[in-house]
Amino acid sequence: MSVRLAPRAALPSSRLLFRPIHTSLLARPAPASSSRFQSTSTSPPPRQPYVVNGQTYPLDEWSNTPPSILSKVNRNIHLLPSHPISILRQIVQDHFSSHTALTPSTPIVSVHQNFDELGFPPDHPGRSLTDSYYLNREYMLRTHTSAHEVESYRRGLDKWLLSADVYRRDEIDSSHYPVFHQMEGTSVWPIDQLHTLPELNAQLAAQLEKCPLLIEDETTISPSNPYQKHHDPVHAEQITRHLKHSLNSLIFRLFGQQATKDGEPLRVRWIEAYFPFTTPSYEVEVWWEGEWLELLGCGVVMQKTLDQAGVPDKAGWAFGLGLERLSMVLFSIPDIRLFWTQDPRFHTQFSAGKITTFKPYSRYPPCHKDMSFWLPPGTMSPDPDAGVAGVAGGKGRAFHENDYCEIVREVAGDLVETVTLIDEFSHPKTSRQSKCYRLNYRHMDRSLSNEEVNELQQKVQDRVVEEMGIEMR
Ligand code: PHE
């Protein structure tokens, strides 16, 4: 029997580190046996210490960042003036015109900044080597812009927007890329200034009244999404209200014109969510072309974050927005890799300040190759939602699709367009599992020859056999 998997969604998921409560598997505790993530990456560690922007990072058993990923570190496509990612960044900055715009100089942060400081539990799946890129046990490529919250508050900034590249190990398809961009935005106030919020909120509400906007918000404050104990509930309510008004107005700015062309109002939906560094927490969706599209995560900043930043007498809100997903939708860009192309046929289509519809140009033909293999005896795939890179059974390691994709990416880089599981099989007698993946190759900027693709496929095969202990069928 073979199993054909459903096609993947065409749009990037918002890639929030936690999912909203309503669909949530998220705060699921790790299996009792895994008290702390172990080093279970299947890629061999690099041999030379990492040198990034003049800094040397010694290697250890956590080092799992391949050179192909490090080569993206200084590309800064979010800062190229007429790149779609940058156009959106600028529109958000213009919208929050009194916020200070920040761009961190390096994507390397400490594990402490990315996770510990923000209250991520030690067994959170995002920490695993299958999900994140580590330079060593202490430093990593940030997985979200929230990694800069504490340091930005520490600078004494109350209103800031921070845009940056973030890195996550992931599958390969038209909507996932290991590097993408986020914008973090926050407003905090000295607690003795919070009495100004009702007036600010009334102004924002009056502006929103004039917009053709239908806001669906059935969220409540409850034990699963509470105000913070030490916050005066009246203050917490006003901060939450300000957060909602501010983001509704941003979303109207981004989508309003296009979405209301047919005379219908723009629909925005608020959903309760969970993030370790905000409460109450929300996710916001917009109704776009017949579907709810997840846009951002947000919430009232956990007081612990502000305490650590040395500003315990402040309170406010924060949001994190994924720029790729937004750009793909607003500019009609069909493939996330296009953001990285150097092809002038892409770049000449966009200009600063304008959201225009991408006109596809003829693409070079694709070429696919299948690869079937047996997992090592005694291993099985872990539950993909668990995200835990643990040992799943017997002596072998768990097979994790992200590890497989990482090897494919290291060999073929951007030439591989999608990696799709097309068949799975479990031997009725031995229970041994096999998988068949289809690797679809396409060059963004020229045709690929069959020999070239065969050579890549062979290299992938050699490496997965060697590094993952799997056996070709
Ligand atoms: N950093 C979160 C993520 O990437 C999003 C977020 C930012 C949520 C700020 C709340 C506040 O999943």
Boltz pocket constraint, residues with backbone or C-beta under 6 A from the ligand:
constraints:
  - pocket:
      binder: B
      contacts: [[A, 14], [A, 15], [A, 16], [A, 17], [A, 18], [A, 143], [A, 144], [A, 145], [A, 146], [A, 184], [A, 185], [A, 275], [A, 278], [A, 282], [A, 297], [A, 298], [A, 299], [A, 318], [A, 319], [A, 320], [A, 321]]
      max_distance: 6.0
